[in-house]
Each structure stands twice: as C-alpha cells, then as structure tokens.
Amino acid sequence: MDFDADVFRAAIPERHSVRKYTGVPIAPEAAGILRGFLEECSSESGLDMMLVEDDPSAFRRFKAKLTGISDVPAYIAIAGPADDPPLEKAGYYGEAAVLLAQTLGLNTCWAMSCSPEHVNSILPEGRKMIIGIAVGYGIDAGKPHKNKPLEKITDTDGMSVWFNKGIAAVMDAPTAMNKQAFRFSADGSKVEALNTGGRVNRIDLGIARFHFELGAGTEHFEWAQPL
C-alpha cells in the first residue's frame, strides 16, 4: 500500500465510528482516491475490496432495529475466499481504507450487518463478502469508545518507547462491541498479537495490528506471526 504513515497516524485519534449519515453522495474526487487505494489493497492482499455506491438496500433491513446505521451513501465491501475467509487480513487492509477515508473528510462504521447479496452476485465463483464498512458524511464525528484497562491488553507496557506508542494506537482501534479481544506482547523486537475472542474478533485483531504498526513504526519490530 502506498500511504503516508504520518498522515494515517494523525487520523487515528480523529476517527470514531459513525452510524448516522447525511445521505449526501461521496464527492467524486474523494471516491476516486478511495477506489484507487482499494484496488491497490486488493492487489497486495489477495482480497476483493471495492467501493459500492449503487446498493441502497445494503443497510435498509437492519437500519433502525439492529445497528442504527442510516442514510449511508456508500460502503466499502471486503471479500475473499468463501471456504477460508482471511478475517485478520480483512481487518488490517480494511482499517487502512478507514483511515484513508478519514483523511478525505469521510466518516465510517465497520458493519457486519451489511447485506452481502449485491456484492456476492458480482464476485467470481468461490469468493464471498466478508464484511462491509459504511462510508459517507456523518451527521457528527462520533465519540471515542471505552477502553479496557491497559493490563488486559498487554503485560509488557513500558518495555520500550516504540512498543508503548504501538499500544497507545491499539487502544484507539475500533472493535466489535468494544471488546478489544486481543493481547499484545513483545520479546525484544519480536511482537506477538493474539486473538482472545471468537472467530469474528480475528477482524478486530487485524485492525489492531495495523494500528500497532502505525504507532510503533515497522522499522522497530517484526511480527511473531505473519499476517
């Protein structure tokens, strides 16, 4: 992916989940930038990532009763192999797109409830939608989420400046139901990131890993487990 890490890092504390949108279509220039980035992510990751602006029914059935997501003009669809969807990778690359959207003046919300029928109908055989991300202009900028105590996330806080910065960025990572079902630790320059929740929390772990990289700087460490 081609992006400015400093710009993405600065976007982390500004980005919050937004569920209510104005319904105004995404500006063509911003949509073009986002599409280009998603194509690059798709090529690098092996995922199918696309900006969908022609599926108004995607959130309709869930709009008020389950999620409160409303008036969404578009969403980012993330798809992959149907037999073994790479959830962690979907979280990692999806969060990169989320932070890019933030830099473009857009708001976002990770949404498992996004209806996949339209996307699945245009995907090659053997591929299916993993998750959607609502994107558009929010009624407001959202609010910070609540965090677990730091000791629930890591037992190696304070070991180094770069690790502390990585964990600080992880604490700002969005997660399903604010569960933060992951744990980070370091042995020297090798960092381990573990999922402590269920299958869906593998997406959250991918999101958190992208945040950790931005905070810590990839030049300071290597992952114990490849993405």
PyMOL commands that set and color helices and strands:
alter all, ss='L'
color gray80, all
select helices_A, chain A and resi 5-14+28-45+60-67+87-103+117-122+150-152+161-171+176-178+201-216+218-220
alter helices_A, ss='H'
color red, helices_A
select strands_A, chain A and resi 48-52+74-81+107-111+127-136+182-187+190-195+222-223
alter strands_A, ss='S'
color yellow, strands_A
deselect
rebuild
show_as cartoon
